[in-house]
Amino acid sequence: MNIYRIAQCGRNFEYFGEDPFLAARMIERYVPGVLDTGTIPTLKHFFANNTDHHRRTSNSVLDERTMHEIYLPAFKAGIDAGAMAVMTSYNQVNGEWAGQSEFVINDLLRKEPGFRWLATD
């Protein structure tokens, strides 16, 4: 569900593309489809997971506009559609590990889009 940003990312095949608007429209349909099977959809990898090369040591440096215009729309659409789990990414976001970052988990995931279910790493 992440956004395709770097051609060498080994997980690009899992993503819904490079267009935040189109990815959000697809995830709006995908989440209800998964829910209809009795399965809890998990949105991953939150947030800015751009590379598999040294992914546990990479640092995605982003400004607020990039976060909100590129990376958040698809996740917000998935949350609005009823996703009940989110898996954080292994990378750092602006110098903090995504899975340990109060900003990433509490501000970008819980406060802004209003996610209230399970967040895991």
C-alpha positions in Angstrom: 0.0 0.0 0.0 2.9 2.3 0.1 3.7 4.6 -2.8 6.1 3.5 -5.5 8.9 6.2 -5.4 12.2 4.5 -6.1 12.5 2.1 -9.0 15.0 -0.2 -7.2 12.7 -0.8 -4.2 12.2 -4.6 -4.0 8.6 -4.3 -2.8 7.2 -2.1 -5.6 5.2 -5.1 -6.8 3.2 -4.9 -3.6 2.3 -1.2 -4.0 -0.6 0.3 -5.9 1.6 2.6 -7.9 3.1 6.0 -7.8 0.0 8.1 -8.0 -1.4 8.9 -4.5 -4.9 9.7 -5.9 -5.2 6.4 -7.8 -3.7 4.4 -5.0 -6.3 5.9 -2.6 -9.2 5.0 -5.0 -7.9 1.4 -5.3 -7.6 0.9 -1.6 -11.1 2.3 -1.0 -12.3 -0.8 -2.9 -9.7 -3.3 -1.7 -10.4 -2.9 2.0 -14.2 -3.7 1.8 -13.4 -6.6 -0.4 -11.0 -8.0 2.2 -13.5 -7.3 5.0 -16.2 -9.2 3.0 -14.1 -12.4 3.3 -14.1 -12.1 7.1 -10.4 -11.0 7.2 -9.0 -8.0 8.9 -7.2 -5.9 6.3 -3.7 -4.7 7.4 -2.3 -1.6 5.7 1.4 -1.6 5.4 4.1 -0.5 5.6 3.4 2.8 7.3 5.4 5.1 6.6 7.6 6.1 3.6 9.0 2.6 3.1 11.0 3.5 0.0 13.8 0.9 -0.2 14.6 -2.7 0.7 18.4 -2.1 0.4 19.4 -1.7 4.1 15.8 -1.0 4.9 16.4 -1.4 8.6 18.9 1.4 8.5 17.4 3.7 5.9 16.1 7.2 6.8 13.2 8.7 4.7 13.6 12.5 5.1 10.3 14.2 4.2 8.8 17.6 4.6 5.1 18.0 5.7 3.8 18.6 2.2 5.4 15.4 0.9 4.0 13.4 3.8 0.4 14.8 3.3 0.3 14.9 -0.5 2.2 11.7 -1.4 2.3 9.2 1.4 -0.9 9.8 3.5 -3.7 9.7 1.0 -3.8 5.9 0.4 -3.4 5.1 4.1 -6.2 7.6 4.9 -8.5 6.0 2.3 -7.8 2.6 3.7 -8.6 3.8 7.2 -11.8 5.5 6.1 -12.8 2.3 4.3 -12.5 0.3 7.5 -9.0 -1.2 7.8 -8.5 -2.4 11.3 -4.7 -2.9 11.4 -1.6 -1.0 10.3 1.9 -2.3 10.2 4.6 0.2 10.6 7.7 0.2 8.3 11.2 -0.7 9.4 12.8 2.5 8.2 13.4 5.8 10.0 11.3 8.8 9.2 13.2 12.0 9.7 15.6 10.3 12.0 13.2 8.3 14.1 12.2 4.7 13.7 8.7 4.6 12.3 7.6 1.9 14.7 8.8 3.9 17.7 8.0 7.4 16.5 5.4 9.2 18.5 5.0 11.6 15.6 4.4 8.8 13.0 2.1 6.7 15.2 0.2 9.2 17.2 0.1 12.3 14.9 0.3 10.9 11.3 -1.7 7.6 12.0 -4.0 8.2 14.9 -4.8 11.9 15.1 -4.9 13.0 11.5 -6.7 10.1 9.8 -8.3 9.0 13.0 -7.1 5.4 13.1 -8.2 3.7 16.3 -7.4 0.0 15.9 -4.2 -2.1 16.0 -0.8 -0.7 15.0 2.1 -3.1 15.0 5.6 -3.4 13.7 
